[in-house]
Amino acid sequence: MREWQQTLQTQRWDDHRYYHHCRVNQSLHLISAISFLVAYVYLFIDPVVSALIAWLISMTTRQIGHFFFEPKGYDEVNQATHEHKEDIKVGYNLHRKIVLLSICAAIPVLAFWMPNYLQWAVPQAYEDTPVRMTAITWLFLGVAGLLFRVAQLWWQDSLVAGLAWGFKIITDPFHDIKLYHKAPLYLLRGERIDPMEHVNAKGLAS
């Protein structure tokens, strides 16, 4: 249990210090986190609504922050290149995200024009409209993406690393709200990049 907690803390710390320098990205993560919590609630009420919120709002705002606003140059705070950070990223780096999002984008096309390709995976109760079929397939895609990466990390590193990352992803909305609830305020004050003084302080302390 101690190893699992330490692994989880390390993964969360590295995710923050390496990939969330931009206040715009942080603010979008705040929006994403709040909408993910709404999606969690709706998972027990209406899984179709839950999936639509998660993929159309939560994932969209989250990935816009990473792809378009997070700096891609040399990371002075951590003394690391963007390429190095992409190579060591525990979860989905930009390349893996492109693959996942491409599958996500293909699903509604199939649901509207070739629904028979999805019917094998969708319960009959959700095959009545393309929107409902898309939503449920997206829901399955989210679960599959999570389990696939957990299995990869188990194979490449250890079961502890995989399970810690899976737990991190599920609880990220709570952690992101804690970390980034002030990001919009900093952004309104004109601070586009987080100075990451706490990262430097921790580095000096260690």
ChimeraX attribute file (.defattr): number of C-alpha atoms within 10 A of each C-alpha:
attribute: neighborCount
match mode: 1-to-1
recipient: residues
	/A:1	7
	/A:2	7
	/A:3	11
	/A:4	16
	/A:5	12
	/A:6	13
	/A:7	18
	/A:8	21
	/A:9	14
	/A:10	13
	/A:11	18
	/A:12	18
	/A:13	12
	/A:14	17
	/A:15	15
	/A:16	16
	/A:17	17
	/A:18	18
	/A:19	20
	/A:20	23
	/A:21	21
	/A:22	21
	/A:23	26
	/A:24	24
	/A:25	28
	/A:26	31
	/A:27	25
	/A:28	25
	/A:29	30
	/A:30	27
	/A:31	20
	/A:32	27
	/A:33	27
	/A:34	18
	/A:35	22
	/A:36	25
	/A:37	19
	/A:38	16
	/A:39	24
	/A:40	17
	/A:41	13
	/A:42	16
	/A:43	16
	/A:44	9
	/A:45	11
	/A:46	11
	/A:47	18
	/A:48	22
	/A:49	16
	/A:50	24
	/A:51	27
	/A:52	20
	/A:53	22
	/A:54	25
	/A:55	22
	/A:56	12
	/A:57	18
	/A:58	25
	/A:59	20
	/A:60	16
	/A:61	20
	/A:62	20
	/A:63	20
	/A:64	15
	/A:65	23
	/A:66	22
	/A:67	14
	/A:68	11
	/A:69	18
	/A:70	20
	/A:71	17
	/A:72	14
	/A:73	10
	/A:74	14
	/A:75	16
	/A:76	8
	/A:77	15
	/A:78	15
	/A:79	8
	/A:80	13
	/A:81	14
	/A:82	15
	/A:83	11
	/A:84	10
	/A:85	19
	/A:86	16
	/A:87	10
	/A:88	9
	/A:89	15
	/A:90	18
	/A:91	21
	/A:92	15
	/A:93	14
	/A:94	14
	/A:95	9
	/A:96	11
	/A:97	14
	/A:98	14
	/A:99	12
	/A:100	15
	/A:101	15
	/A:102	11
	/A:103	13
	/A:104	17
	/A:105	13
	/A:106	11
	/A:107	22
	/A:108	21
	/A:109	13
	/A:110	16
	/A:111	22
	/A:112	14
	/A:113	10
	/A:114	13
	/A:115	19
	/A:116	12
	/A:117	12
	/A:118	17
	/A:119	15
	/A:120	9
	/A:121	12
	/A:122	18
	/A:123	12
	/A:124	10
	/A:125	9
	/A:126	17
	/A:127	18
	/A:128	9
	/A:129	12
	/A:130	18
	/A:131	16
	/A:132	21
	/A:133	27
	/A:134	28
	/A:135	26
	/A:136	22
	/A:137	24
	/A:138	23
	/A:139	19
	/A:140	15
	/A:141	17
	/A:142	17
	/A:143	11
	/A:144	12
	/A:145	13
	/A:146	19
	/A:147	15
	/A:148	14
	/A:149	18
	/A:150	24
	/A:151	18
	/A:152	15
	/A:153	21
	/A:154	15
	/A:155	12
	/A:156	11
	/A:157	12
	/A:158	14
	/A:159	16
	/A:160	18
	/A:161	23
	/A:162	27
	/A:163	20
	/A:164	23
	/A:165	23
	/A:166	21
	/A:167	13
	/A:168	18
	/A:169	14
	/A:170	13
	/A:171	14
	/A:172	18
	/A:173	21
	/A:174	15
	/A:175	15
	/A:176	20
	/A:177	19
	/A:178	12
	/A:179	14
	/A:180	21
	/A:181	15
	/A:182	14
	/A:183	23
	/A:184	19
	/A:185	13
	/A:186	17
	/A:187	17
	/A:188	10
	/A:189	9
	/A:190	10
	/A:191	15
	/A:192	18
	/A:193	17
	/A:194	16
	/A:195	13
	/A:196	14
	/A:197	10
	/A:198	10
	/A:199	17
	/A:200	14
	/A:201	10
	/A:202	9
	/A:203	11
	/A:204	8
	/A:205	7
	/A:206	6
